[in-house]
């Protein structure tokens, strides 16, 4: 890969011989960025997303657990309003 990049840089330099350097043709502007440095933030991003997911899932789990345990107990069935008839003696 570096052989290809070196050849491309050499061809670009040969093509630009005799030109006045400007901001567009600046060799520093087209510098090669190694691939191992391009993605250095990716593990941090993935770790942050996983941590955020765990926090949100825990909050959801705790809120659903609290709402199910804090519900008031069901009311007992109402007592009959008329007394039961007594048996004749």
C-alpha positions in Angstrom: 0.0 0.0 0.0 2.8 2.4 0.8 4.5 1.7 -2.5 1.4 2.8 -4.3 1.1 6.0 -2.2 4.8 6.8 -2.8 4.3 6.3 -6.5 1.3 8.5 -6.5 3.1 11.3 -4.6 6.1 11.0 -7.0 3.8 11.3 -10.0 2.0 14.3 -8.5 5.4 16.0 -7.8 6.5 15.4 -11.3 3.3 16.8 -12.7 3.6 19.9 -10.5 7.2 20.8 -11.5 7.3 24.4 -12.6 4.0 25.3 -11.0 3.7 28.0 -8.3 2.7 26.3 -5.1 -0.7 27.4 -3.7 -3.1 26.2 -1.1 -4.6 23.6 -3.4 -1.4 22.0 -4.5 0.2 22.1 -1.1 1.9 18.8 -0.4 0.9 19.0 3.3 -2.8 19.2 2.5 -2.7 15.9 0.6 -0.7 14.1 3.3 -1.4 10.4 3.8 -3.3 9.6 6.9 -2.6 6.1 8.2 -5.6 3.9 8.4 -4.8 2.8 12.0 -5.3 6.4 13.1 -8.5 7.0 11.2 -10.6 4.7 13.3 -9.1 5.3 16.7 -12.4 6.7 18.0 -14.5 3.7 16.9 -14.0 1.6 20.0 -14.8 4.6 22.2 -18.0 5.2 20.4 -19.0 1.6 20.6 -18.2 1.4 24.3 -20.2 4.5 24.9 -23.2 3.2 23.0 -23.1 -0.1 24.9 -22.9 1.7 28.2 -25.8 4.0 27.3 -27.8 1.0 26.3 -27.2 -0.7 29.6 -28.1 2.4 31.6 -31.4 2.8 29.6 -32.3 -0.8 29.9 -31.6 -0.8 33.7 -33.8 2.4 34.1 -36.6 0.8 32.1 -36.4 -2.4 34.1 -36.4 -0.7 37.4 -39.3 1.6 36.5 -41.4 -1.3 35.3 -40.5 -3.3 38.4 -41.4 -0.3 40.7 -44.7 0.3 39.0 -45.8 -3.3 39.4 -44.9 -3.5 43.1 -46.3 -0.1 44.1 -49.8 -0.8 42.8 -52.4 -0.6 45.5 -53.9 -3.9 46.6 -57.2 -4.9 45.0 -60.3 -3.9 47.0 -62.1 -6.8 48.7 -65.5 -7.7 47.2 -68.3 -5.6 48.7 -70.4 -7.2 51.5 -73.9 -8.1 50.6 -76.3 -5.3 51.5 -79.2 -7.5 52.7 -78.8 -10.0 55.5 -79.2 -13.6 54.7 -82.6 -15.1 55.6 -82.6 -17.1 58.7 -84.0 -20.6 58.9 -87.3 -21.0 60.8 -87.0 -22.9 64.0 
